[in-house]
Amino acid sequence: MEHSHQENGTVAMQKPNTGAIWRTFWFLLAATTIEFIVAFTMTDPSMKMLRISIFLILTLYKAFYIVGEFMHLKHEVKVLIWSIVLPVSFIVWFVIALMVEGDSVLMVR
């Protein structure tokens, strides 16, 4: 814990910010619960793309939330945030493009 010195020479302890920790816990718990509900209720093969889309969106949302909270990125300047988000989005796009193109090559046979 950090200490702050007061004018009379005594040391005061800062209160821990447990509210932010609990808020993060409840958010991640809710998102994970939604993922489990989707996994166990959307078993119809015709809903496969919708299920994958929901998983992808929730996973990316949780990832950005974790990066913002635990790596303190949400408190940084916007230029730094975009310098991290933009390359990651291109990498995600690249991986999706490779998966789509790789699948089409297999279907040509």
C-alpha positions as CSV (number, residue, x, y, z in Angstrom):
1,M,0.0,0.0,0.0
2,E,1.1,3.5,-0.6
3,H,1.7,5.9,2.2
4,S,1.1,9.6,2.1
5,H,2.8,12.0,4.5
6,Q,0.8,14.6,6.2
7,E,2.1,18.0,7.4
8,N,2.5,16.9,11.0
9,G,4.8,14.0,10.1
10,T,2.3,11.2,10.6
11,V,1.7,8.6,7.9
12,A,-1.9,8.0,6.6
13,M,-2.8,4.8,4.8
14,Q,-4.8,5.1,1.5
15,K,-7.9,3.1,1.2
16,P,-7.8,0.4,-1.4
17,N,-10.0,0.8,-4.4
18,T,-12.1,-2.3,-4.0
19,G,-15.1,-0.8,-5.8
20,A,-13.2,-1.0,-9.2
21,I,-12.1,-4.5,-8.5
22,W,-15.6,-5.7,-7.7
23,R,-17.0,-3.9,-10.8
24,T,-14.5,-5.7,-13.0
25,F,-15.3,-9.0,-11.3
26,W,-19.0,-8.6,-11.9
27,F,-18.6,-7.5,-15.5
28,L,-16.3,-10.4,-16.4
29,L,-18.6,-12.9,-14.5
30,A,-21.7,-11.6,-16.5
31,A,-19.9,-11.8,-19.8
32,T,-18.6,-15.3,-19.1
33,T,-22.1,-16.4,-17.9
34,I,-23.6,-15.2,-21.2
35,E,-21.0,-17.2,-23.1
36,F,-21.9,-20.3,-21.2
37,I,-25.6,-19.8,-21.7
38,V,-25.0,-19.3,-25.5
39,A,-22.7,-22.4,-25.6
40,F,-25.3,-24.7,-23.9
41,T,-28.5,-23.3,-25.4
42,M,-27.6,-22.6,-29.1
43,T,-26.7,-26.2,-30.1
44,D,-28.6,-26.1,-33.4
45,P,-26.1,-26.4,-36.3
46,S,-27.9,-23.7,-38.3
47,M,-27.0,-21.2,-35.6
48,K,-23.3,-22.0,-35.6
49,M,-22.3,-18.7,-37.2
50,L,-24.4,-16.6,-34.8
51,R,-22.9,-18.5,-31.8
52,I,-19.4,-18.0,-33.1
53,S,-20.1,-14.3,-33.7
54,I,-21.4,-13.9,-30.1
55,F,-18.4,-15.6,-28.7
56,L,-16.0,-13.5,-30.8
57,I,-17.7,-10.2,-29.8
58,L,-17.8,-11.1,-26.1
59,T,-14.3,-12.3,-26.1
60,L,-13.0,-9.1,-27.8
61,Y,-15.0,-7.0,-25.4
62,K,-13.7,-8.8,-22.4
63,A,-10.1,-8.6,-23.7
64,F,-10.3,-4.9,-24.3
65,Y,-11.9,-4.4,-20.8
66,I,-9.1,-6.4,-19.2
67,V,-6.4,-4.5,-21.0
68,G,-8.1,-1.2,-20.0
69,E,-8.4,-2.1,-16.4
70,F,-5.4,-4.2,-15.5
71,M,-2.9,-2.6,-17.9
72,H,-4.3,0.8,-17.0
73,L,-4.7,1.6,-20.7
74,K,-8.0,3.4,-20.3
75,H,-6.2,6.1,-18.4
76,E,-3.7,6.8,-21.1
77,V,-3.8,9.3,-24.0
78,K,-5.8,8.4,-27.0
79,V,-2.8,8.2,-29.4
80,L,-1.2,5.4,-27.3
81,I,-4.5,3.5,-27.2
82,W,-4.9,3.7,-31.0
83,S,-1.3,2.7,-31.5
84,I,-2.1,-0.5,-29.7
85,V,-5.7,-1.2,-31.0
86,L,-5.0,-0.5,-34.7
87,P,-2.2,-3.1,-35.2
88,V,-4.2,-5.7,-33.1
89,S,-7.2,-5.2,-35.3
90,F,-5.2,-5.7,-38.4
91,I,-3.7,-8.9,-36.9
92,V,-7.3,-10.1,-36.1
93,W,-8.4,-9.3,-39.6
94,F,-5.3,-11.1,-41.1
95,V,-6.1,-14.3,-39.1
96,I,-9.7,-14.2,-40.1
97,A,-8.7,-13.7,-43.8
98,L,-6.3,-16.6,-43.5
99,M,-9.0,-18.9,-42.0
100,V,-11.5,-18.0,-44.6
101,E,-9.1,-18.4,-47.6
102,G,-7.7,-21.6,-46.1
103,D,-11.1,-23.0,-45.8
104,S,-12.0,-22.1,-49.4
105,V,-8.8,-23.9,-50.7
106,L,-9.9,-27.1,-48.9
107,M,-13.4,-26.9,-50.4
108,V,-12.1,-26.6,-54.0
109,R,-10.9,-30.2,-54.1
